[in-house]
C-alpha cells in the first residue's frame, strides 16, 4: 500500500534555495532578451524532483502582454540560467535542469473568491448560519 505523500523536507529546502537564486539572477537582469527585459517576473515556487535533478519553477509574469511568450523564452534560456545560478547553488551535487511553468494559482484563488461572493453561495451560507443559530 503506497500512499502518495508530499515533497520531502530536503526537496522543499532545496526548492526554496533555487527559488532565491533564480529570483536574484532575474533581478540583476542577466538575461538579455527583449521579452524578459521588459517584464517583471515573480517566481512563486520551485518544485524539485525527488532526485533533485529537475527544478520546475512556477512563474508569474507581471505586466506581460503574452504570458506564454515569457515562459517559452525562459525555457529557451534554461541552460544559460542554469549556468548563471550555479555559483549560488554550488553546494548541490548536481546542478538541476530548469523547467518553467506558468503559475495559475492566483487565477484559481480569484475564481474561488468570485464564487464565494456569488449571490447563490452567499444565500446558502446565510441559510446554514440560520440553521446553526436555531
C-alpha positions in Angstrom: 0.0 0.0 0.0 1.9 3.0 -1.2 0.4 6.3 -0.2 1.4 9.3 -2.2 3.0 11.9 0.1 4.2 15.4 -0.5 7.7 16.5 -1.1 10.4 15.8 1.5 11.9 18.4 3.7 15.1 18.3 1.6 13.1 18.9 -1.6 11.3 21.9 0.0 14.6 23.4 1.3 16.5 23.0 -1.9 13.5 24.3 -3.9 13.5 27.4 -1.8 17.2 27.9 -2.3 16.8 27.5 -6.0 13.8 30.0 -6.0 16.0 32.6 -4.3 18.9 32.0 -6.7 16.6 32.4 -9.7 14.9 35.5 -8.3 18.2 37.2 -7.7 19.5 36.3 -11.1 16.3 37.7 -12.8 16.5 40.9 -10.6 20.1 41.5 -11.9 18.8 41.5 -15.4 21.3 38.9 -16.7 19.1 37.6 -19.5 19.4 39.8 -22.5 16.2 39.1 -24.3 13.5 41.8 -25.0 10.7 39.6 -23.7 12.4 39.1 -20.4 13.9 42.6 -20.1 10.5 44.3 -20.3 8.8 42.0 -17.8 8.8 41.8 -14.1 8.9 38.1 -13.2 7.8 36.7 -9.9 8.8 33.1 -9.0 6.2 31.8 -6.6 7.6 28.3 -6.1 10.2 25.9 -7.3 9.4 22.2 -7.0 12.3 19.8 -7.0 12.2 16.2 -8.3 12.9 13.6 -5.7 16.5 13.1 -7.0 16.9 17.0 -7.1 17.9 16.9 -10.8 14.9 18.7 -12.1 13.7 22.1 -10.8 10.3 23.2 -12.0 9.8 27.0 -11.4 6.3 28.4 -11.3 6.4 31.9 -12.8 4.0 34.9 -12.8 5.0 37.4 -15.4 3.7 40.7 -14.1 2.5 43.2 -16.8 3.3 41.0 -19.7 1.2 41.0 -22.8 1.8 37.4 -23.5 2.5 35.1 -20.6 3.2 32.1 -22.8 5.9 34.0 -24.7 7.6 34.7 -21.3 7.5 31.1 -20.3 8.8 30.0 -23.7 11.6 32.5 -23.6 12.6 31.4 -20.1 12.6 27.7 -21.2 14.7 28.7 -24.3 17.3 30.3 -21.9 17.2 27.5 -19.4 20.8 26.3 -20.0 22.1 29.9 -19.7 20.1 30.3 -16.5 21.5 27.1 -15.1 25.0 28.4 -15.6 24.2 31.8 -14.1 22.8 30.3 -10.8 25.4 27.6 -10.5 27.6 29.7 -8.2 24.7 30.4 -5.8 23.9 26.7 -5.7 27.5 25.3 -5.6 26.7 23.1 -2.5 24.5 20.9 -4.7 25.9 17.7 -6.0 24.2 18.1 -9.4 23.0 21.3 -10.9 19.3 20.8 -11.7 17.8 21.1 -15.1 15.4 24.1 -15.1 11.8 24.0 -16.4 9.5 27.0 -16.3 5.7 26.8 -16.0 3.1 29.5 -15.7 1.8 29.8 -12.1 -2.0 29.7 -12.4 -2.7 29.5 -8.6 -3.6 33.2 -8.4 -6.2 32.7 -11.1 -7.6 29.8 -9.1 -7.8 31.9 -6.0 -9.6 34.7 -7.9 -12.1 32.2 -9.3 -12.8 30.7 -5.8 -13.1 34.2 -4.3 -15.6 35.2 -7.1 -17.6 32.0 -6.5 -17.8 32.6 -2.8 -19.2 36.1 -3.4 -21.8 34.9 -5.8 -25.4 35.5 -4.7 -26.3 31.8 -4.7 -23.4 30.8 -2.4 -24.0 33.8 -0.1 -27.6 32.8 0.2 -26.7 29.2 1.0 -24.1 30.3 3.6 -26.7 32.6 5.3 -29.2 29.7 5.3 -26.6 27.4 7.0 -25.9 30.2 9.6 -29.7 30.5 10.4 -29.9 26.7 10.9 -27.0 26.7 13.3 -28.5 29.5 15.4 -31.8 27.7 16.0 
